[in-house]
């Protein structure tokens, strides 16, 4: 029986342990699954100065103006014979100064201060300052001259330099509760004389001589040092108003007190020594000044109440087509509370902590994004607007020659006859090594033009019988209106350079002057046109002096030069915005974007953009990457896979190595069209004959017109196209050019040169003729 009971007890004990272990395991699993997060929230906080916090020390600086009122009662500086000079017996009826008169001197004052508190209303004030009192005092003696029967005056001026270093001790008082920031001050001041203590007495009179005979001897200037006074005592009173600025939270870092003040300092002793009897020299100072005071922080009290809680989180999940807001459900229970007090510097913190346990039930919404697809198709665009398939972009390198014209104008700054610094000027010894051929490798037409005087000088030395005429012109308006001498000076300035630097004989150069050029730029109301008229015109009967400069050039053409991008969009809801970013080796070349639906197609003229940005087509070796993106109505962005545009570089070496057919090009610039006219000038017709001599049977022509920045884009495009068509007709001799000739008008959509300078605008008003001729392998 005992064995049976023992067996049953052991069996029950095992059941109890099993149940306990199981319950403990369930609790551990629950705690791990709930993952309670300890959190601490600030419920409320306050920050204020403690009751009965005592005032603290202040220090700072003062500055302002000092009005020194000098009250002299003497006619002799002690130690010097500077008494008034009067050889005649004065008439008692005449009013004369027996001593120097009072005067006012104005100077700045700078100093520092320290204030020690007795209470909120009383402070001990210590101040030091440096002040200058320099000035002058005057006296006048009057006497009757019997010989001339007139009354004359003898004026005495005593100029002095005097400055002090002062120390003040006093008290400040705030007596008014209604105006607690109004401050009264009272105290004494001691001052020591500093640095230059010198004086000069000058005497002068109207009666010096009559008929060449001396009448009144004038004592020469008397100068010296003012007698020393060891210490000058004064009393002072002041009135100020403190404007406090709190630093930190409610002044926890102290206060800055901006205090405008008005002080009166009355001298009790003489400012210089050595006076006897009734002689004296006293001074009263009136000081409007500003004091900046820093007050050390007082004791503050910070009260903070925190809530610390543990959270048991229960999550639910649901799906939605749109974003929804579902509030969390919280059950709260307060457990206990604890309060701590501690000091940190001048701040006492009282922290109250409440502990609680929350159960948080939250719902997570999974948003199903609408379907959006944004794909692209690319096509090539020929210059005539036709679409072509574009498996790749081919960039071909062609070597040829560019014929750059020489603009026969030299431009000047307003009102000036000096050659501007942008024109290249050589020393005489450097002209021996200069030749227009040295500019052949340049590709900048303006750089060649800025050497025009050196090119002209070199060619005149090669053609010794050639002569030129320099015609100086003005803007014809403003400060230059009617200034023929200025126009002549400009022409002579150019002649001087050619004669002195290049050694051209003066008789080979004729100078003329006129107010406006024969064919001026109009209207004169525009600053660009006036700037273009301020010039010297170079004319000659020897064409080779101003002939084209031939430059070696390498051009790269892109086929096709523009890409047409066709968009395809599939969406369940209309997109709110779109963007297309085009990159090359990580660099962003162009970004297209707008709100709403993307356009069905648009063009990207990458070759034109590359020219306008100064980008060399030779650097484009990797493919273009087109990155499309759409944004839906809820703000999510959907991106598609980038589209590649392969690029193949075809260099001259590669074409020769692969024995490909090649071609040569020659480019000519036609300049100097008449204002608002598309007809070729006589000089351009001669240039056309030169171009015709370079044409071959298989030559292809491209004629493109350009303008400067003046005028509307629509008008400039029309004018540039008319000029290009006129040049094409003259070259071919046909009214309608054949398909081998491409004629375009760019207007001012592509400015070829810097239009901020007049030569840049002239070189931009051009028609460029490109002749491409196939050559044998």
Secondary structure, DSSP 8 states (H G I E B T S, - for coil): -HHHHHHHHHHHHHHHHHHHHHHHHHHHHHHHHHT-EEEEEEEEEEEEE-TT-----EEEEEEEEEEEEEEEE-SS-TTS-------S---TTS---SS---EEEEEEEEEEEEEEESSSSEEEEEEEEEEE--EEEEEEEEEEETTTTEEEEEEEEEEEEEEEEEEEEEEEE---STTTTEEEEEEEEEEEEEEEEEEEEEEEES-SEETTEE-S-----EEEE----S-EEEEEEEEEEEEEEE-SGGGTT-EEEEEEEEEEEEESS-SSS---TT-EEEEEEEEEEEEEEEE----EEEEEEEEEEEEEEEEEEEEESS------EEEEEEEEEEEEEEEETTEEEEEEEEEEEEEEEEEEEEE----EEEEEEEEEE-TTS-EE--S-EEEEEEEEEEEE----EEE--TT--S--TTS----GGGGGS--GGGGTT---HHHHHTTHHHHHHHHHHHSTT--EEEEE---SSGGGTT-HHHHHHHHHHHHHHHHHTT---GGGEEEEE-SS-TT--S-TTSHHHHHHHSEEEEEES-GGGG--EEEEEEEEEEESSEEEEEEEEEESS--SEEEEEEEETTEEEEEEEEESS--SEEEE-HHHHHHHTT--GGG--S-EEEEEEEE-TTS-EEE---EEE-EEEE-HHHHHHTT--EEEEEEEEE----TT--S--HHHHHHHHHHHTT--TT-EEEEEEE--SSS-HHHHHHHHHHHHHHHHHHHH--SS--TTEEEEEEETSS--S-TTSHHHHHHHS-EEEEEEEEE--
